Amino acid sequence: MSSLPALHHVRPAPGEAVPATRGIPRVLAIAGSDPSGGAGIQADLKSIAATGGYGMAAITALTAQNTRGVSAVHVPPAEFLAAQLAAVSDDIAVDAVKIGMLGDAQVIAAVRTWLEKVRPGVVVLDPVMVATSGDRLLQESAEAALRELLPLADLITPNLAELAMLLGEPEAATWPDALEQGKRLAAETGATVLVKGGHLDGADCPDALVNTGGALSADVVVVDGERVPTRNSHGTGCSLSSAMATAQARLGDWELSLRTVKPWLEEALRSSGQLEVGHGNGPVHHFHHLVSTGAAPEGSFADVLHAEAAADLDAIYGLGFIRGLAEGTLPENEFAYYLAQDAIYLNGYSRVLARASALAPTEAEQLFWARSAQQCLEVESELHRSWLSTRSVLPDLGPVTKAYVDHLLAASASGSYAVLVAAVLPCFWLYAEVGETLHAEFLDAGAPKGHPYAEWLRTYADEGFAEATGQAIGIADAAGRAASDEERSRMLTAFRQSSRYEVEFFDAPRLHS
């Protein structure tokens, strides 16, 4: 660790593995084309964009279809698919892959060869065999080749008919039977299986992640949901699988990814009637969250929060403390005061993060906040040991520090996990953005020799903190979309106040001096 630790960043502990997450993941969809735009590669690209990724596409098949059904399928030579895949991966790092319609055994073989060579970090396989309309989309002769491809996937997302076909069993008629089939497929392939309840009867519409090899917090993780009464479900499976690939590359946790994607897809179904596309089984509304309704849009709560912080970010960049830090002209006494307050702040912040861990609804989130709390204490200790201990700095509690910590403690005492997550987020998010900007400016200036804060500014290249920030944003986004209107309003208030305290915290050294 650097002798000048980063601003109150939460870092991975020494030697700790960091999930390979990315703020804007590059996601490749390998699937067939739907000229009506509701399913296949068109739905994949919409879903990837809607859930925060950069979408790419390799076409496996051309279909003649609309909302009423599929009338023809053309599968181009497998050699051309192989050329598409090579062209993409030779130039662009692929963070996640979603595999959909494959068509025939030669196409499957081309995909398998490419996967074994490139080995993307996230592979989601939607074994497209039968369309929602009942049309068969995979040649029977290719089923054996598809089964052999399954072990290369991290997540398999069959509908109930496809799940039964992969196992050679009758289709499950009940949710418990579907879960048992999911367990058998997970055991056979070693992959995680997403069992979907959308084709079952009843008002409930649960989904479940199933893995018998210890990849989840339990063998079966069920995420409940309500059935959305609509005929517009064209492309739902394509949309779900590509969104899961994107979320997993961004968040690094299957359970959190499903809890993030499921509310988005439910609202896409609920608002599908607004599109008025076709006379049959219409498409879902992938970009429902971009339609202004006067309320916080479902599915993009992180975007709402980021917009709320824009003015405060601008204010931070205009502060003399930040400019002096970047230029190397900041008086040392102001820097020392900042560090002293930071040490006090981190002690309180760690207690608040521990409270978030206690309230978290999933084991993955519990572990994330608990590790963050521990790392806060480690950074505080490093502040005292490496910098403050060599200077006569008395870390008396400053008024801004006290107000900020009191605000966070009040959020932790509110009993609302969502409100608490919103309150702690600016300490991740604003610092990550400010840090990235400062580090870039420092490098653009040629990393000048003799810069008194050079070592400090270099710490902003910390990829671990950027990845942790991405996870925190994802957790807050999921919490906001699942919250009630009243709780979402409280989240916004808590986030705004914390963002404002971030500005005041940076400005406090000037006021103190």
C-alpha positions in Angstrom: 0.0 0.0 0.0 1.2 3.5 -0.8 2.6 5.6 2.0 0.0 8.2 1.0 -3.3 6.2 0.9 -6.1 7.3 -1.4 -8.8 9.6 -0.3 -11.4 7.8 1.8 -11.5 5.0 -0.7 -12.5 1.4 0.2 -9.9 -0.9 -1.2 -9.6 -4.7 -1.5 -7.6 -6.2 1.4 -4.1 -7.3 0.4 -4.2 -10.5 -1.6 -8.0 -10.4 -1.9 -9.4 -11.4 -5.3 -11.4 -8.7 -7.0 -14.3 -9.7 -9.2 -13.7 -8.9 -12.9 -16.4 -6.3 -13.1 -16.6 -3.3 -15.4 -18.6 -0.1 -15.4 -19.7 -0.4 -19.0 -19.2 -4.0 -20.0 -18.5 -5.0 -23.6 -21.1 -7.7 -24.3 -21.2 -9.8 -27.4 -24.5 -11.4 -28.4 -24.3 -14.5 -30.6 -27.8 -15.1 -31.9 -30.2 -15.0 -34.8 -31.8 -12.0 -36.3 -35.5 -11.0 -35.9 -36.5 -8.5 -38.5 -39.5 -7.4 -36.4 -37.1 -6.2 -33.7 -38.6 -8.0 -30.7 -36.5 -11.0 -30.2 -33.1 -12.4 -31.2 -30.1 -10.1 -31.8 -32.3 -7.0 -31.9 -33.7 -7.8 -28.4 -30.2 -8.6 -27.2 -28.7 -5.3 -28.2 -31.6 -3.3 -26.7 -31.3 -5.2 -23.4 -27.5 -4.8 -23.3 -27.9 -1.0 -23.8 -30.8 -0.7 -21.4 -28.9 -2.4 -18.6 -25.7 -0.4 -19.0 -23.5 -2.3 -21.5 -21.9 -1.8 -24.9 -23.5 -4.3 -27.3 -21.9 -6.2 -30.2 -23.4 -8.9 -32.4 -22.5 -12.0 -34.4 -25.4 -13.2 -36.5 -26.0 -17.0 -36.5 -29.2 -17.1 -38.5 -31.6 -15.0 -40.5 -35.3 -15.5 -39.8 -38.5 -14.3 -41.5 -40.7 -13.6 -38.5 -43.0 -11.1 -36.9 -45.2 -11.0 -33.8 -47.4 -13.8 -35.2 -44.6 -16.4 -35.8 -41.6 -17.6 -37.8 -42.2 -18.4 -41.5 -38.6 -19.1 -42.6 -35.1 -19.6 -41.2 -31.8 -19.3 -43.1 -28.5 -20.4 -41.5 -25.4 -18.8 -43.2 -22.2 -20.9 -43.5 -20.6 -21.6 -40.1 -17.3 -20.3 -41.5 -18.8 -16.9 -41.9 -19.9 -16.9 -38.2 -16.4 -17.9 -37.2 -15.1 -14.9 -39.2 -17.5 -12.6 -37.4 -16.4 -13.9 -34.0 -12.7 -13.6 -34.8 -13.1 -10.1 -36.2 -14.7 -8.9 -33.0 -12.4 -10.6 -30.4 -9.2 -9.8 -32.4 -9.9 -6.1 -31.8 -12.2 -5.8 -28.8 -12.0 -7.2 -25.3 -15.2 -9.2 -24.7 -16.3 -9.0 -21.1 -19.4 -11.1 -21.5 -21.1 -13.3 -24.1 -24.7 -14.1 -24.5 -25.5 -17.1 -26.8 -28.9 -17.5 -28.3 -30.2 -19.2 -31.5 -27.5 -21.4 -33.0 -29.4 -23.2 -35.8 -27.4 -26.3 -36.6 -24.5 -28.5 -35.4 -21.9 -26.7 -37.6 -22.8 -23.3 -36.1 -22.6 -24.8 -32.6 -19.1 -26.2 -33.4 -17.9 -22.8 -34.5 -19.1 -21.2 -31.3 -17.6 -23.9 -29.2 -14.2 -23.5 -30.9 -14.2 -19.8 -30.4 -15.3 -20.0 -26.7 -12.4 -22.5 -26.0 -10.0 -20.1 -27.6 -11.1 -16.7 -26.3 -12.6 -17.9 -22.9 -14.7 -14.8 -22.0 -15.2 -14.0 -18.4 -19.0 -14.4 -18.5 -20.9 -16.8 -20.7 -24.7 -16.9 -20.7 -26.3 -19.6 -22.9 -30.0 -19.3 -23.7 -30.7 -22.6 -25.4 -33.1 -21.3 -28.0 -34.9 -24.4 -29.3 -38.6 -23.4 -29.4 -40.0 -19.9 -29.8 -42.7 -18.5 -27.6 -45.1 -19.0 -30.6 -44.3 -22.7 -30.6 -42.1 -22.6 -33.7 -39.0 -24.9 -33.6 -35.7 -22.9 -34.0 -33.1 -25.6 -33.6 -32.7 -28.6 -35.9 -33.3 -31.9 -34.0 -30.0 -33.2 -35.3 -28.2 -30.4 -33.5 -29.6 -31.1 -30.0 -26.7 -33.4 -29.0 -24.2 -30.7 -30.1 -26.0 -28.2 -28.0 -25.9 -30.4 -24.9 -22.2 -30.7 -25.3 -21.9 -26.9 -25.4 -23.7 -26.4 -22.0 -20.6 -27.1 -19.8 -18.9 -24.1 -21.3 -21.6 -21.8 -20.0 -21.6 -20.0 -16.7 -25.3 -19.5 -16.7 -28.0 -21.5 -18.7 -31.4 -19.8 -19.2 -33.9 -22.3 -20.7 -37.6 -21.9 -20.7 -39.5 -24.8 -19.2 -40.0 -26.6 -22.6 -36.3 -26.3 -23.3 -35.3 -27.4 -19.8 -37.3 -30.6 -20.3 -35.9 -31.1 -23.8 -32.3 -30.8 -22.6 -33.0 -33.4 -19.9 -35.1 -35.7 -22.2 -38.0 -35.4 -19.7 -41.6 -34.3 -19.8 -42.1 -30.5 -19.3 -42.5 -29.6 -15.6 -46.1 -28.7 -14.6 -45.3 -27.2 -11.2 -42.7 -24.9 -9.7 -41.2 -27.6 -7.4 -40.8 -30.0 -10.4 -39.1 -27.2 -12.4 -36.6 -26.6 -9.6 -35.8 -30.3 -9.5 -35.2 -30.3 -13.3 -33.0 -27.3 -12.8 -31.0 -29.1 -10.2 -30.5 -32.1 -12.5 -29.3 -29.9 -15.4 -26.9 -27.9 -13.1 -25.5 -31.2 -11.8 -25.0 -32.6 -15.3 -23.3 -29.4 -16.7 -21.6 -27.8 -13.7 -23.2 -24.5 -14.7 -25.7 -22.3 -12.9 -29.2 -22.7 -14.3 -31.8 -19.9 -14.3 -35.2 -21.7 -13.8 -38.0 -19.4 -15.0 -41.6 -19.6 -13.8 -43.1 -17.5 -16.6 -44.8 -20.4 -18.4 -46.5 -21.8 -15.3 -50.1 -20.9 -14.2 -50.9 -18.6 -11.3 -50.4 -15.0 -10.2 -46.9 -15.5 -9.0 -43.9 -15.5 -11.4 -40.8 -16.6 -9.5 -37.3 -17.2 -11.0 -34.6 -19.2 -9.4 -30.8 -19.6 -9.7 -29.8 -23.2 -9.2 -26.3 -24.5 -8.8 -25.2 -27.7 -7.0 -21.5 -26.9 -7.0 -21.4 -24.1 -4.4 -21.3 -21.1 -6.8 -24.3 -19.5 -5.0 -25.1 -18.8 -1.4 -27.5 -21.8 -1.5 -28.2 -24.5 -4.0 -31.4 -22.7 -5.0 -31.9 -18.9 -4.7 -35.5 -17.9 -5.5 -36.4 -14.4 -6.5 -40.1 -13.9 -6.3 -42.1 -11.8 -8.7 -45.6 -11.0 -9.9 -47.0 -12.2 -13.2 -47.6 -9.3 -15.6 -50.9 -9.8 -17.5 -49.9 -9.1 -21.1 -49.8 -10.8 -24.4 -46.6 -8.9 -25.3 -43.9 -11.4 -24.3 -42.1 -11.7 -27.6 -38.3 -11.9 -27.0 -38.6 -12.1 -23.2 -36.1 -15.0 -22.9 -33.6 -13.2 -25.2 -33.9 -10.0 -23.3 -33.5 -11.7 -19.9 -30.4 -13.7 -20.9 -28.6 -10.7 -22.5 -29.5 -8.5 -19.5 -28.1 -11.1 -17.1 -24.8 -11.3 -19.1 -24.5 -7.5 -18.9 -25.4 -7.2 -15.2 -23.0 -10.1 -14.3 -20.1 -8.4 -16.1 -21.0 -5.1 -14.3 -21.7 -6.5 -10.8 -19.9 -9.8 -10.5 -22.6 -11.7 -8.6 -25.4 -13.8 -10.1 -27.8 -13.2 -7.3 -27.4 -9.5 -7.4 -27.6 -9.6 -11.2 -31.0 -11.4 -11.1 -32.4 -9.0 -8.4 -31.3 -6.1 -10.7 -32.6 -7.5 -14.0 -35.9 -9.0 -12.8 -37.6 -5.7 -11.8 -36.4 -4.1 -15.1 -37.9 -6.9 -17.2 -41.2 -6.9 -15.2 -41.6 -3.2 -16.0 -40.6 -3.9 -19.6 -43.6 -6.3 -19.8 -45.9 -4.0 -17.8 -45.3 -1.1 -20.2 -45.1 -3.1 -23.4 -48.6 -2.0 -24.5 -47.2 1.5 -25.1 -45.3 0.3 -28.1 -48.3 -0.9 -30.2 -46.1 -3.2 -32.3 -47.7 -6.0 -34.4 -51.0 -7.9 -34.1 -49.7 -11.0 -32.3 -47.4 -11.6 -29.4 -45.8 -8.1 -29.2 -42.3 -7.2 -27.9 -41.4 -5.9 -24.4 -40.5 -2.2 -23.8 -36.8 -2.4 -23.2 -36.4 1.4 -22.7 -39.4 2.0 -20.5 -37.1 3.7 -18.0 -36.2 6.5 -20.5 -39.8 7.7 -20.8 -40.5 10.7 -18.6 -43.4 10.1 -16.3 -42.7 12.8 -13.7 -41.5 10.2 -11.2 -38.2 8.4 -10.7 -38.1 6.1 -13.7 -38.0 2.4 -12.9 -34.9 0.6 -14.1 -32.5 3.5 -14.2 -32.4 4.7 -10.6 -28.6 5.0 -10.7 -29.0 7.4 -13.6 -31.3 9.5 -11.4 -28.8 9.5 -8.6 -25.9 10.5 -10.9 -27.9 13.4 -12.3 -28.6 14.5 -8.7 -24.8 14.6 -8.0 -23.8 16.5 -11.2 -24.0 20.0 -9.6 -22.0 18.8 -6.5 -19.3 17.2 -8.8 -19.0 20.6 -10.6 -18.7 22.3 -7.2 -15.9 19.9 -6.1 -13.9 20.5 -9.3 -14.1 24.3 -8.6 -12.7 24.1 -5.1 -9.3 25.5 -4.3 -8.4 22.3 -2.4 -8.9 20.2 -5.5 -7.1 22.6 -7.9 -4.2 22.9 -5.4 -4.0 19.1 -5.0 -3.8 18.6 -8.8 -1.3 21.4 -9.4 0.8 20.7 -6.3 0.2 24.1 -4.8 -2.0 23.0 -1.9 -0.5 24.2 1.5 0.7 21.2 3.5 -1.3 22.3 6.6 -4.5 22.1 4.6 -3.6 18.7 3.3 -2.7 17.5 6.8 -6.0 18.8 8.2 -7.9 16.9 5.5 -6.1 13.7 6.3 -6.8 14.0 10.0 -10.5 14.5 9.3 -10.4 11.6 6.9 -9.1 9.3 9.5 -11.9 10.3 11.9 -14.5 10.0 9.1 -13.4 6.5 8.1 -13.8 5.3 11.6 -17.5 6.3 11.6 -18.0 5.3 8.0 -16.8 1.8 8.8 -19.5 1.4 11.5 -22.2 2.6 9.0 -21.0 0.1 6.4 -21.1 -2.7 9.0 -24.8 -1.7 9.6 -25.4 -2.0 5.8 -24.0 -5.5 6.0 -26.4 -6.4 8.8 -29.4 -5.1 6.8 -28.4 -6.5 3.4 -30.9 -8.9 1.9 -28.4 -11.2 0.2 -25.2 -12.9 1.4 -23.3 -11.3 -1.5 -24.3 -7.8 -0.4 -23.6 -8.7 3.2 -20.1 -9.8 2.3 -19.5 -6.7 0.1 -20.4 -4.2 2.9 -18.5 -6.2 5.5 -15.3 -6.2 3.5 -15.8 -2.5 2.8 -16.1 -1.8 6.5 -12.9 -3.7 7.2 -11.0 -2.0 4.5 -12.1 1.4 5.9 -10.4 0.6 9.2 -7.3 -0.6 7.4 -7.1 2.7 5.4 -7.6 4.7 8.7 -4.8 2.8 10.3 -2.6 3.5 7.3 -3.4 7.2 7.4 -2.2 7.4 11.0 0.9 5.2 10.5 2.3 6.5 7.2 1.5 10.2 7.2 -0.1 11.6 10.3 2.3 10.0 12.7 5.2 11.9 11.2 3.6 15.3 11.7 2.2 17.1 14.7 -1.4 16.8 13.6 -4.1 16.6 16.2 -7.1 14.8 14.7 -9.8 16.9 16.5 -13.3 16.3 15.2 -14.2 19.1 12.8 -17.8 20.4 12.3 -18.2 19.1 8.8 -16.9 15.7 9.7 -19.2 15.5 12.6 -22.2 16.6 10.6 -21.4 14.1 7.8 -20.9 11.2 10.1 -24.1 12.1 12.1 -26.0 12.1 8.8 -24.8 8.7 8.0 -25.5 7.3 11.4 -29.0 8.7 11.2 -29.4 6.9 7.8 -28.2 3.6 9.4 -30.7 4.1 12.3 -33.6 4.6 9.9 -34.1 0.9 9.5 -34.2 1.2 5.7 -31.5 -0.6 3.8 -32.3 1.3 0.7 -31.9 4.7 2.4 -28.6 3.6 4.0 -27.2 2.4 0.7 -28.1 5.7 -0.9 -26.5 7.7 1.9 -23.1 5.8 1.7 -22.9 5.8 -2.1 -21.4 9.3 -2.7 -18.3 8.3 -0.7 -17.8 5.7 -3.4 -19.1 7.3 -6.5 -18.1 11.0 -6.2 -14.6 10.0 -5.0 -14.2 7.6 -7.9 -15.1 10.2 -10.4 -13.0 13.0 -8.8 -10.1 10.6 -8.4 -10.2 9.5 -12.0 -10.2 13.1 -13.2 -7.3 14.1 -10.9 -5.3 11.1 -11.9 -5.8 11.8 -15.6 -4.8 15.5 -15.1 -1.7 14.4 -13.3 -0.7 12.1 -16.1 -1.6 14.7 -18.8 0.8 17.1 -17.1 3.5 14.5 -17.6 3.6 13.4 -13.9 5.9 16.4 -13.0 8.9 15.7 -10.8 8.8 17.3 -7.4 5.0 17.4 -7.2 4.4 17.1 -3.4 1.3 15.0 -3.8 2.5 12.8 -6.7 2.3 9.6 -4.7 -1.1 10.5 -3.5 -2.4 11.2 -7.1 -1.0 7.9 -8.4 -3.2 6.0 -6.0 -6.2 7.1 -8.1 -5.3 4.4 -10.6 -6.6 1.9 -8.1 -8.8 -0.5 -10.2 -10.0 -2.3 -7.1 -11.8 0.8 -5.8 -13.3 1.5 -9.3 -14.7 -2.1 -9.3 -16.0 -1.7 -5.7 -17.7 1.5 -6.8 -19.4 -0.3 -9.7 -20.8 -2.9 -7.2 -22.0 -0.2 -4.8 -23.8 1.6 -7.7 -25.4 -1.6 -8.8 -26.7 -2.4 -5.3 -28.1 1.2 -5.0 -29.8 0.9 -8.4 -31.4 -2.4 -7.5 -32.6 -1.1 -4.1 -34.0 2.1 -5.7 -36.0 0.2 -8.3 -37.4 -2.2 -5.7 -38.3 0.6 -3.3 -41.7 2.2 -2.8 -42.2 5.8 -4.1 -41.9 7.1 -0.5 -38.7 5.2 0.2 -37.3 6.2 -3.1 -37.9 9.8 -2.2 -36.0 9.3 1.1 -33.2 7.6 -0.8 -32.9 10.7 -3.0 -32.8 13.0 0.0 -30.1 10.9 1.8 -28.0 10.8 -1.4 -28.3 14.5 -2.0 -27.3 15.3 1.5 -24.3 13.0 1.4 -23.2 14.5 -1.9 -23.4 18.0 -0.4 -21.3 16.9 2.5 -18.7 15.6 0.1 -18.3 19.1 -1.3 -18.1 20.6 2.2 -15.6 17.9 3.3 -13.2 19.0 0.5 -13.7 22.6 1.4 -13.2 22.2 5.1 -9.4 22.6 5.1 -9.7 26.0 3.6 -12.3 27.1 6.2 -10.2 25.6 9.0 -7.0 27.4 7.9 
